[in-house]
Amino acid sequence: SDCKALRSIELPANLSKINNFSFSGCNSLATVKFPERLTEIGDHSFSSCSSLRSIELPANLSKIGFASFDNCQSLTTVKFPERLTEIGDRSFSSCYSLRSIELPANLSKIGDYAFGDCRFLTSVKFPTNSCQIKKHAFRGCEKLGPDLTLENLVLEDSVFFNNPNLTGTLKLRNCKFVGKSHFSSANVTHFVEYARFRYLDADIFSLKQL
């Protein structure tokens, strides 16, 4: 970690896990080539790598740890593998340059604040397989929207809190809401319920028009 002059790395072919804090604070690191055998990226592995612009994660990766790519402020694109099942808490928080993401179909958990404060994130393609989205996962994604479609998801508190660009149509299908304030500070103008959904609190979203 904190190798300030490191610009590029090619990780060994037999590596299966990147340990915690391995490359944290390597703020000149611009390119990383991951081995195909890699299954886990540890906590804070690439946090604050401010020159990292694009990453293609390997096919066998199943878990991204806590704050693995937190505060990678130049990161614009991430290609997620289909076998990925867990994105940890704060994994991509404060990645201000991230614009669009497509999450894999097998993903089962998106952690607390995983994409929090990704201020210029405009679009997300969500999985449709009962993925659990934890608290504040997309909080403060100010450009996300204007429309949003969610299907077969479990959403905890304040998942889309403080997302003022959600001004269009919110489409829900078989979603379960746990907690409250899921869409607080959004300005949704139309709501479409595709199918029955359940929730445990009345304070889910504020709508300008139903």
Secondary structure, 3 states (H helix, E strand, C coil): CCCCCCCEEECCCCCCEECCCCCCCCCCCCEEECCCCCCEECCCCCCCCCCCCEEECCCCCCEECCCCCCCCCCCCEEECCCCCCEECCCCCCCCCCCCEEECCCCCCEECCCCCCCCCCCCEEECCCCCCEECCCCCCCCCCCCCCEEEECCEECCCCCCCCCCCCCEEEEECCEECCCCCEEEEEECEEEECCCCEECCCCCEEECCC
